């Protein structure tokens, strides 16, 4: 089958699904995206895009749009929870581009989603399409939506998030794992915090049983924060509730005044339960595969969740381009290339929960000494992550 004739249906119009669509279109495939919502939208606020994803996005022709919407942080700043003492401050901005040839960005999630959606040709995105069923007939995949429409496609990709319907169709129903963490998230207009003279950094304050992250988004107009604390259970049906600012302040009682000032300046905060999944043994069956949170949901403590979904799309496009005559084999290759890396980052994100939340004592002091040595921020230490090019298959490197 000629590459240009191969059709791909992507279920899910989030960041991973749209980036995959752009990668596949660039590779010459006939791609359509099916999103269950009436209109595209992103819950949440800030997102970090490191060079291993920004280089892929730049190739998709959106570099100028990203530069207009994004913030390039000067450094990543690790600090102590109570006195604000610097544990580590490692350069980003120019240092990232010099080392890896691509920038490190902070975005409002909605801004990034709008850039990706705007790069799609007209008629490729179909909203109000909730997937009901899909079946692989051997030479095609048939999919049916709740609005009564159905499609036949050569490849079906489930980019439909941690609650993935495609995953359920392939492997049965299961439940994601509550990680023992809740997060209060918020956006504060930058002018409200002008008196704090905050740096343009990604700042992470680490303390007993929690941590607090903040950075600028929306071209510097908003300060995004994520305030994470440990909690034994999450009994709510929704993972996202309207939070109370007073509750967030109470949970961070005794933390540095700057942390509390940022929380106290927000109008609205949302409370999230943080979930992930155990690594899957496989992602693909026949002509159907998974991408992003549908197959490797992870904690945000490596800032790699969306980044890895963007990598997925690039590797998927390269694998299909190299073997479009045998779709199941191409999807198996995609999975074999991506699964070990995604699993490693899932595990590292879980470990960072322990690392960031150490109570004061000998283990915390040892961690702080390791941060001071900056060994985990050198090019030698981060090259495997930020230098990786997911669009290049190993035998073509």
Number of C-alpha atoms within 10 A of each C-alpha: 10 10 16 13 12 19 18 23 24 25 29 31 29 26 24 27 29 29 28 30 30 25 27 24 19 16 16 17 22 19 23 22 24 22 22 19 14 11 10 18 14 15 9 17 20 25 24 26 24 23 24 26 29 23 24 23 22 15 12 16 14 16 15 11 17 21 14 11 18 24 25 24 23 19 21 19 19 24 22 18 23 17 13 16 12 16 20 20 19 17 15 22 18 17 17 21 14 11 16 19 15 23 26 26 22 27 26 25 21 20 23 23 20 16 18 26 21 13 15 18 11 8 8 15 19 18 16 15 21 20 23 15 15 20 16 18 11 10 13 18 20 17 19 17 17 13 12 9 11 15 12 19 19 20 24 28 26 26 33 27 23 19 15 20 23 25 25 13 13 17 14 9 11 10 10 13 12 17 20 15 20 24 24 25 26 26 26 21 16 17 11 14 16 9 8 11 7 15 13 19 23 21 21 24 26 26 22 16 18 24 24 25 19 23 26 29 28 21 18 19 14 21 26 27 26 25 23 26 20 19 15 10 12 17 9 9 7 9 14 17 14 12 17 15 19 11 12 22 18 11 14 23 13 13 20 16 15 16 22 17 14 20 26 14 16 18 12 15 21 19 22 21 22 21 20 20 20 14 18 12 8 14 24 24 14 19 25 25 26 29 32 28 22 25 28 25 27 30 24 19 18 17 16 23 24 24 21 26 30 28 27 30 28 28 26 29 26 21 23 24 20 13 16 22 14 12 21 20 17 22 28 20 18 24 21 13 18 20 19 12 13 23 18 11 23 24 15 15 21 17 14 14 22 13 18 21 19 19 16 11 9 10 12 18 13 11 15 20 13 14 19 15 12 15 12 13 17 12 16 9 12 13 14 12 15 21 19 16 19 23 20 13 16 9 5 6 7
